[in-house]
Amino acid sequence: MRDELLRGVAANPAAPAGVLLRLLAPAASASWGVLSGGRDLPVEVVDAILAHSDRRPAVHLARNPYVDPAQRARLLDDPDPRMPMRLASGPMWPAGVRARPLPDDAVRRLLTCDGPLFTGYEILGELMLTPFARQVIALAATHPDAGARARACGDRAMLPTRLWQVLHADPDPQVRAAAAAEDSDRGEVQPDELPASGHARPMVLSTRRLSPALIDMLLAANDSELQYVASNPGTPPYVVEILSRHPDAAVRGQVAARDELSAEQLARLCRDVNQAVRVTVSTHPGLSEAERAAIEVSSWPPYHVHLAVPEVPHTEPEVGIGWAYSANPLLRRRAAQDPRLPLAVAARLAADSDEGVRVLLAYHHPAAPPAALLRAYLDSRDPHRPYLLSRPRFPTAGLVRFARDTDAQVRLLALRDPEVPPHLVDELTRDADEQVRAAAAAHPRLPPHRLPALLDGELVRHAAANPQLGSEALHALLDGAGVPRR
């Protein structure tokens, strides 16, 4: 319970810098994971962590998703040779927190952090596993250091054509050689060069240029691997035609997603016996709105929320606006994810008949109406649902009406109401759901007389995080836990 109390004090949003600095004492080491790795921190506390004789707080800080990335980047000057790799691997981004990249200058420094424990290739590899892979590879391709630019050539698939052409004409022979080697490695794949098994085999079939002999071999085998050939941008038109008539719906579905289909192929796929194929082709740019409307896609497929990185859509804004007025809900879902949509278009999508459109707009558009945000929260069962609560326009008034909902995540909404009665907060400390009890124990409208009992029970950690505990009370808790004064 002592350790839990220390962790609660470390998480207390009202804890002043003096209390947080006191937690850096060795006697409070149980709190370091929460203090350095689980909350935002004042600059003076970050300074103290960087100067701390024990490097464990700094290790937690390197992967803190709440601290400003510019503050985490200061760890590049840390003497611990393992720190660059910890920064490169980045935080685990919890639900409710949108991922934020390190500053560009910090990424450029990481890309040249060759050391005794790892190489620049390994650093780049870690950075490419983060949500910011496209930004990282672009920074590597334009890096002042020729070694970093050469390493960027190994991720050709992530590089825009313009940057790939620049690397081919790079003034440094090392970079030009790396680009040329990558091109030579990407000649036509012969049958004896195809990996026998593993993840590399479908990757080769779907991305590399396949020789006529290999294509003939795959067509003769006539198995499910042809779906990878059907998705390969370099597959010849005569093979695409063969695959568009393949008996396997998975193969035809991959063909249906290709942009260069003929009018005859589109018409045939629109009449396909398999619903998944018809749904896939329904978003094809070659179809008219009337042709789209003739394909039934309601309630299928399910929508998915991706919040890893706030990328600007690759399409022009006008394209998204056109999608927003489409008869096809899948295109409207694409439009809903474009934060550049005009307010009138966003308001239209907020009232869309398709749940996926409404929910995706709530997650992605900065002007999603408050009522739309609440409705999306109530409708969505996505693990990212807590992120909606962080949207500035999420409503708070009137949420107390959800205090007795059967869904614990909805009952939590009642505690966001600024007028939630103290007696109801007290009642929710006895809720059947642990998360609801914890939120109630840390709530600022909890009756103050309840705190002493909660600080002596299972909810001690959350009660210690209650902002009603001022500086004096928090210092007293640390005194009782044997943490020395600074």
Helices and strands as residue ranges (DSSP letters): H 2-11, H 17-22, G 26-31, H 32-37, H 43-50, H 56-62, H 69-72, G 73-77, H 83-89, H 104-110, H 120-128, H 133-141, H 146-152, G 153-158, H 161-168, H 173-184, G 191-193, H 200-207, H 212-221, H 226-231, H 237-243, H 249-256, H 263-270, H 275-281, H 289-293, H 317-324, H 329-336, H 343-350, H 355-364, H 370-379, H 385-388, G 399-402, H 408-414, H 422-428, H 434-441, G 448-450, H 451-454, H 460-464, H 471-480
